[in-house]
């Protein structure tokens, strides 16, 4: 469930207007960096869970 929330917040950053005045390209780059970091975090967690999960 928290993975869905993380991806939702990462996606929501793109249509959301910036909190402070910034050029559009800076805003998009910041959103892309956050979204990639969020996906990287999820990939790390999935890999870690698969490695530590007991075999079925």
C-alpha positions, 0 to 999 in steps of 0.5 A, spaced: 500 500 500 505 504 501 508 503 494 502 505 491 502 512 495 509 513 493 508 512 486 501 517 486 505 522 490 511 522 484 506 522 479 502 528 482 508 532 482 508 533 474 501 537 474 501 540 480 504 547 480 510 549 483 511 551 490 515 557 489 517 561 482 521 556 478 522 556 470 518 550 467 524 546 465 527 546 473 520 544 475 520 538 470 527 536 472 526 536 479 519 532 478 523 527 474 529 526 479 524 525 485 520 520 480 526 516 478 528 516 486 521 513 488 522 508 483 529 506 484 527 506 492 521 501 490 526 497 486 531 496 491 525 494 496 522 489 491 529 486 490 531 486 498 524 482 499 525 477 494 532 476 497 530 475 504 523 472 503 523 464 505 522 459 499 515 457 498 
